[in-house]
Amino acid sequence: MIYSGIADEAGRDIEKQIQAHKELGWDHIELRMIGDTNLTDLPEEEFEKVFGMVQDAGLQISCFASQLGNWSRDITGDFEVDKAELARAIPRMQKAGTPYIRMMTWKKSNASYEEWRDESIRRTRELAQMAADGGVALAHENCTGWASEGPEQTIELLEKVDSPGLVVLYDTGNSVGYDKDTMAFFHGLLDRIAYVHIKDMTKSPSGKSHGTFPGEGDSQVRQQLKEILESGYDGVFSIEPHVSAVIHEGKKGDDPDALYNSYVKYGRMFEQLMDEVKQDI
């Protein structure tokens, strides 16, 4: 199995992101923001510089954490933005040997449920064809968007798109953050998981959710990990702590040292949790 992580939660500079993964002893890294720019939006020269640094450090990019269909994009918005982003990303993924690019299925806005569903499927089908033609795959995360309303919607998306260019990225903590039944969502997708994000969330008395260290929240991460391993999954486990930084909330982490240290601590705690889970199987 492979350990990775969305490294901008260790720091926005690529140097810090690489440093954290080298300190953890991991040879994979999931890239999202470099400074204030998503990896897919970097000018070509800047991407080449970043990729060169990652290569020189002996790291492999496990996934591009892109903006495709994410929480900032509306189902009634300009689809050309997503298509252009994927078109930029595919040759970069090919060069990096990266198989997956994260996506979601757009905000609902003022569309009806049926319009939201149908347009999400149509758009994903087109993007999945682009991905498959490029030898890569969209990894749909159970976060925001139509197909994250429940496992039934995710499965409907997979079946109606019906493409090797679309797989499931399952996040262990998102159900708590979005008021879903965690274990029901998990069991609905368990046999379809191609990539895993590790997050643990808990609810405050006010009802607001926030990230915790793995195994300390309400996401039943230990049980999920046990069942994932028992299922035979042997792929990527990529941490997305949401402890000091929460990108979609604009929370970048005001203290660079605290940000970095919390990321490394999270990685160590995840490793320990995994070791304990393995012993229980």
DOTI-58963 format. One record per residue (C-alpha): residue in one letter; z, y, x; residue number from 1. Coordinates in Angstrom, 1 decimal, padded with zeros to 4 digits, m for minus. Last residue first. Layout:
! DOTI-58963
<'a',<Z,Y,X>,NUM>,
...
***
This chain:
! DOTI-58963
<'i',<011.4,m008.2,m007.1>,281>,
<'d',<014.7,m006.5,m006.5>,280>,
<'q',<014.2,m006.2,m002.7>,279>,
<'k',<010.9,m004.4,m003.4>,278>,
<'v',<012.7,m001.9,m005.6>,277>,
<'e',<015.2,m001.1,m002.9>,276>,
<'d',<012.4,m000.5,m000.3>,275>,
<'m',<010.6,001.7,m002.8>,274>,
<'l',<013.7,003.8,m003.4>,273>,
<'q',<014.1,004.3,000.3>,272>,
<'e',<010.5,005.3,000.8>,271>,
<'f',<010.9,007.8,m002.1>,270>,
<'m',<014.0,009.2,m000.6>,269>,
<'r',<012.3,009.8,002.7>,268>,
<'g',<009.3,011.5,000.9>,267>,
<'y',<011.6,013.7,m001.1>,266>,
<'k',<013.5,014.7,002.0>,265>,
<'v',<010.2,015.6,003.7>,264>,
<'y',<009.3,017.7,000.7>,263>,
<'s',<012.7,019.3,000.4>,262>,
<'n',<012.6,020.2,004.1>,261>,
<'y',<009.2,022.0,003.9>,260>,
<'l',<010.1,024.0,000.8>,259>,
<'a',<013.6,024.9,002.2>,258>,
<'d',<012.0,026.0,005.4>,257>,
<'p',<009.3,028.1,003.7>,256>,
<'d',<011.9,029.8,001.4>,255>,
<'d',<010.2,031.4,m001.6>,254>,
<'g',<008.7,028.2,m003.0>,253>,
<'k',<005.3,028.5,m004.6>,252>,
<'k',<006.3,028.7,m008.2>,251>,
<'g',<003.2,029.9,m010.1>,250>,
<'e',<004.1,027.6,m013.0>,249>,
<'h',<001.0,025.4,m012.3>,248>,
<'i',<002.0,025.2,m008.6>,247>,
<'v',<005.6,024.0,m009.1>,246>,
<'a',<007.3,024.3,m005.7>,245>,
<'s',<010.8,023.5,m004.6>,244>,
<'v',<011.4,020.3,m006.6>,243>,
<'h',<008.0,019.7,m008.2>,242>,
<'p',<007.9,016.6,m005.9>,241>,
<'e',<004.3,015.4,m006.1>,240>,
<'i',<004.4,012.2,m004.1>,239>,
<'s',<001.4,010.0,m003.7>,238>,
<'f',<001.6,006.2,m004.1>,237>,
<'v',<m001.8,004.8,m003.2>,236>,
<'g',<m002.9,001.2,m003.9>,235>,
<'d',<m001.3,m002.2,m004.0>,234>,
<'y',<m000.9,m002.8,m007.7>,233>,
<'g',<m000.1,m006.5,m008.3>,232>,
<'s',<001.5,m006.0,m011.7>,231>,
<'e',<004.9,m006.7,m010.2>,230>,
<'l',<004.5,m003.6,m008.0>,229>,
<'i',<003.8,m001.4,m011.0>,228>,
<'e',<006.7,m003.0,m012.9>,227>,
<'k',<009.2,m002.3,m010.2>,226>,
<'l',<007.8,001.3,m009.7>,225>,
<'q',<008.2,002.0,m013.4>,224>,
<'q',<011.7,000.7,m013.4>,223>,
<'r',<012.7,002.9,m010.4>,222>,
<'v',<010.9,005.9,m011.9>,221>,
<'q',<012.8,005.8,m015.1>,220>,
<'s',<011.6,009.4,m015.8>,219>,
<'d',<015.0,010.9,m016.7>,218>,
<'g',<015.9,012.2,m013.2>,217>,
<'e',<017.6,011.0,m010.0>,216>,
<'g',<015.4,008.2,m009.0>,215>,
<'p',<013.0,010.4,m007.1>,214>,
<'f',<014.4,013.9,m006.4>,213>,
<'t',<014.3,016.1,m009.4>,212>,
<'g',<011.7,018.2,m011.1>,211>,
<'h',<012.4,020.4,m014.1>,210>,
<'s',<012.2,020.2,m017.9>,209>,
<'k',<013.3,022.9,m020.3>,208>,
<'g',<015.3,021.6,m023.3>,207>,
<'s',<018.1,024.1,m023.1>,206>,
<'p',<020.5,021.4,m022.1>,205>,
<'s',<018.2,020.7,m019.0>,204>,
<'k',<015.7,017.9,m019.2>,203>,
<'t',<014.8,015.7,m016.2>,202>,
<'m',<011.7,015.0,m014.2>,201>,
<'d',<010.8,012.5,m011.5>,200>,
<'k',<007.3,012.6,m009.8>,199>,
<'i',<005.4,010.0,m007.9>,198>,
<'h',<001.6,010.1,m008.5>,197>,
<'v',<m000.1,006.8,m008.7>,196>,
<'y',<m003.8,005.8,m008.3>,195>,
<'a',<m005.9,003.1,m010.0>,194>,
<'i',<m003.8,002.3,m013.0>,193>,
<'r',<m005.6,000.3,m015.8>,192>,
<'d',<m003.1,m002.5,m016.3>,191>,
<'l',<m000.2,m000.1,m016.7>,190>,
<'l',<m001.8,002.3,m019.1>,189>,
<'g',<m000.1,001.6,m022.4>,188>,
<'h',<003.0,000.4,m020.6>,187>,
<'f',<003.4,003.8,m018.9>,186>,
<'f',<002.9,005.8,m022.1>,185>,
<'a',<005.4,003.7,m024.0>,184>,
<'m',<007.8,003.9,m021.0>,183>,
<'t',<007.7,007.7,m020.8>,182>,
<'d',<007.7,008.6,m024.5>,181>,
<'k',<006.1,012.0,m024.4>,180>,
<'d',<007.8,015.4,m024.3>,179>,
<'y',<005.4,017.0,m021.8>,178>,
<'g',<007.7,017.2,m018.8>,177>,
<'v',<009.2,013.8,m019.6>,176>,
<'s',<005.7,012.2,m019.8>,175>,
<'n',<004.7,013.9,m016.6>,174>,
<'g',<007.1,012.0,m014.4>,173>,
<'t',<005.5,008.7,m013.3>,172>,
<'d',<002.0,010.2,m012.9>,171>,
<'y',<m000.9,007.8,m013.5>,170>,
<'l',<m004.4,008.5,m012.1>,169>,
<'v',<m006.7,006.4,m014.2>,168>,
<'v',<m010.4,005.9,m013.3>,167>,
<'l',<m013.8,007.5,m014.0>,166>,
<'g',<m017.0,007.2,m011.9>,165>,
<'p',<m017.2,003.5,m012.4>,164>,
<'s',<m018.4,004.6,m015.9>,163>,
<'d',<m017.7,003.7,m019.5>,162>,
<'v',<m017.3,007.2,m020.8>,161>,
<'k',<m016.5,005.9,m024.2>,160>,
<'e',<m014.2,003.2,m022.9>,159>,
<'l',<m012.3,005.3,m020.4>,158>,
<'l',<m011.9,008.2,m022.8>,157>,
<'e',<m010.6,005.9,m025.6>,156>,
<'i',<m008.2,004.4,m023.1>,155>,
<'t',<m006.8,007.8,m022.2>,154>,
<'q',<m006.6,008.7,m025.9>,153>,
<'e',<m004.6,005.6,m026.7>,152>,
<'p',<m002.4,006.2,m023.7>,151>,
<'g',<m001.2,009.4,m025.3>,150>,
<'e',<m002.0,013.2,m025.6>,149>,
<'s',<m003.2,012.9,m022.0>,148>,
<'a',<m006.8,012.3,m023.0>,147>,
<'w',<m006.9,015.7,m024.7>,146>,
<'g',<m005.6,017.9,m021.9>,145>,
<'t',<m002.5,018.4,m019.8>,144>,
<'c',<m000.9,015.7,m017.5>,143>,
<'n',<m001.8,012.1,m017.6>,142>,
<'e',<m004.2,012.4,m014.6>,141>,
<'h',<m007.8,011.3,m014.7>,140>,
<'a',<m009.1,010.2,m011.3>,139>,
<'l',<m012.8,011.1,m011.1>,138>,
<'a',<m014.6,008.7,m008.9>,137>,
<'v',<m016.8,008.7,m005.7>,136>,
<'g',<m020.1,007.2,m004.7>,135>,
<'g',<m022.1,010.4,m005.3>,134>,
<'d',<m024.0,009.0,m008.3>,133>,
<'a',<m020.7,007.8,m009.6>,132>,
<'a',<m019.2,011.3,m009.4>,131>,
<'m',<m022.1,013.0,m011.1>,130>,
<'q',<m022.1,010.4,m013.8>,129>,
<'a',<m018.3,010.9,m014.2>,128>,
<'l',<m018.9,014.6,m014.6>,127>,
<'e',<m021.3,014.1,m017.4>,126>,
<'r',<m019.1,011.6,m019.2>,125>,
<'t',<m016.1,013.8,m018.7>,124>,
<'r',<m017.9,016.7,m020.4>,123>,
<'r',<m018.9,014.7,m023.4>,122>,
<'i',<m015.5,013.0,m023.7>,121>,
<'s',<m013.7,016.3,m023.5>,120>,
<'e',<m016.2,017.9,m026.0>,119>,
<'d',<m015.6,015.1,m028.5>,118>,
<'r',<m011.8,015.2,m028.2>,117>,
<'w',<m011.4,019.0,m028.4>,116>,
<'e',<m013.9,019.3,m031.2>,115>,
<'e',<m012.1,016.6,m033.1>,114>,
<'y',<m008.7,018.2,m032.5>,113>,
<'s',<m010.0,021.5,m033.7>,112>,
<'a',<m010.7,024.1,m031.1>,111>,
<'n',<m008.6,027.2,m030.8>,110>,
<'s',<m007.3,026.5,m027.3>,109>,
<'k',<m007.2,022.8,m026.6>,108>,
<'k',<m006.7,023.0,m022.8>,107>,
<'w',<m009.0,020.8,m020.7>,106>,
<'t',<m009.2,017.1,m019.9>,105>,
<'m',<m007.6,016.5,m016.5>,104>,
<'m',<m009.1,015.8,m013.1>,103>,
<'r',<m008.2,014.4,m009.7>,102>,
<'i',<m010.9,013.6,m007.1>,101>,
<'y',<m010.9,010.1,m005.7>,100>,
<'p',<m012.6,008.0,m003.0>,99>,
<'t',<m012.1,010.2,000.1>,98>,
<'g',<m014.3,009.2,003.0>,97>,
<'a',<m013.9,012.7,004.4>,96>,
<'k',<m017.7,013.3,004.6>,95>,
<'q',<m018.2,011.7,001.2>,94>,
<'m',<m015.4,013.8,m000.2>,93>,
<'r',<m016.9,017.0,001.2>,92>,
<'p',<m020.3,016.0,m000.2>,91>,
<'i',<m018.7,015.4,m003.6>,90>,
<'a',<m016.5,018.6,m003.7>,89>,
<'r',<m019.2,021.3,m004.0>,88>,
<'a',<m020.9,019.5,m006.9>,87>,
<'l',<m017.5,018.9,m008.5>,86>,
<'e',<m016.7,022.6,m008.4>,85>,
<'a',<m020.1,023.5,m009.8>,84>,
<'k',<m019.8,021.1,m012.7>,83>,
<'d',<m016.3,022.4,m013.5>,82>,
<'v',<m017.5,026.0,m013.5>,81>,
<'e',<m020.6,025.1,m015.5>,80>,
<'f',<m018.3,023.9,m018.3>,79>,
<'d',<m017.7,027.6,m019.2>,78>,
<'g',<m014.7,027.7,m021.5>,77>,
<'t',<m014.2,026.3,m025.0>,76>,
<'i',<m012.3,023.3,m023.7>,75>,
<'d',<m010.1,025.8,m021.7>,74>,
<'r',<m009.3,025.7,m018.1>,73>,
<'s',<m006.0,026.6,m016.4>,72>,
<'w',<m004.2,023.3,m017.3>,71>,
<'n',<m006.9,021.3,m015.6>,70>,
<'g',<m010.5,020.3,m016.5>,69>,
<'l',<m011.4,020.0,m012.9>,68>,
<'q',<m009.0,022.0,m010.8>,67>,
<'s',<m009.0,019.6,m007.8>,66>,
<'a',<m006.4,017.5,m006.2>,65>,
<'f',<m008.8,015.9,m003.7>,64>,
<'c',<m007.5,012.4,m003.0>,63>,
<'s',<m006.5,010.1,m000.2>,62>,
<'i',<m007.4,012.4,002.7>,61>,
<'q',<m007.0,010.4,005.9>,60>,
<'l',<m004.8,011.6,008.7>,59>,
<'g',<m005.2,011.1,012.5>,58>,
<'a',<m004.0,014.6,013.3>,57>,
<'d',<m007.5,015.4,014.7>,56>,
<'q',<m009.0,014.3,011.4>,55>,
<'v',<m006.7,016.6,009.4>,54>,
<'m',<m007.5,019.5,011.7>,53>,
<'g',<m011.2,018.9,011.5>,52>,
<'f',<m011.0,018.8,007.7>,51>,
<'v',<m009.3,022.2,007.7>,50>,
<'k',<m011.9,023.8,010.0>,49>,
<'e',<m014.8,022.2,008.1>,48>,
<'f',<m013.3,023.5,004.8>,47>,
<'e',<m013.0,027.0,006.2>,46>,
<'e',<m016.7,026.9,007.3>,45>,
<'e',<m017.8,025.7,003.9>,44>,
<'p',<m015.9,028.4,002.0>,43>,
<'l',<m012.8,026.9,000.3>,42>,
<'d',<m013.1,026.4,m003.4>,41>,
<'t',<m012.8,022.6,m003.5>,40>,
<'l',<m009.7,022.7,m001.3>,39>,
<'n',<m008.0,025.1,m003.8>,38>,
<'t',<m007.3,028.5,m002.4>,37>,
<'d',<m004.0,030.4,m002.1>,36>,
<'g',<m003.2,029.1,001.4>,35>,
<'i',<m004.8,025.7,001.4>,34>,
<'m',<m004.1,024.4,m002.1>,33>,
<'r',<m004.8,020.8,m003.2>,32>,
<'l',<m004.9,018.1,m000.5>,31>,
<'e',<m003.6,014.5,m000.7>,30>,
<'i',<m002.5,013.2,002.7>,29>,
<'h',<m002.7,009.7,004.3>,28>,
<'d',<m001.4,008.4,007.6>,27>,
<'w',<002.3,008.7,006.8>,26>,
<'g',<004.9,008.9,009.6>,25>,
<'l',<007.1,011.2,007.5>,24>,
<'e',<007.1,013.7,010.4>,23>,
<'k',<003.3,013.4,010.6>,22>,
<'h',<003.1,014.0,006.9>,21>,
<'a',<005.2,017.1,007.1>,20>,
<'q',<003.4,018.5,010.1>,19>,
<'i',<000.0,018.1,008.4>,18>,
<'q',<001.1,020.2,005.4>,17>,
<'k',<002.7,022.7,007.7>,16>,
<'e',<m000.5,023.1,009.7>,15>,
<'i',<m002.5,023.3,006.5>,14>,
<'d',<m000.6,026.4,005.5>,13>,
<'r',<000.6,026.4,001.9>,12>,
<'g',<003.8,024.5,002.6>,11>,
<'a',<005.5,021.2,001.9>,10>,
<'e',<004.5,021.3,m001.8>,9>,
<'d',<001.0,022.0,m000.5>,8>,
<'a',<001.0,018.4,000.7>,7>,
<'i',<000.2,016.6,m002.5>,6>,
<'g',<001.5,013.3,m001.1>,5>,
<'s',<000.5,010.0,000.5>,4>,
<'y',<002.0,006.5,000.9>,3>,
<'i',<m000.5,003.6,001.0>,2>,
<'m',<000.0,000.0,000.0>,1>,
***
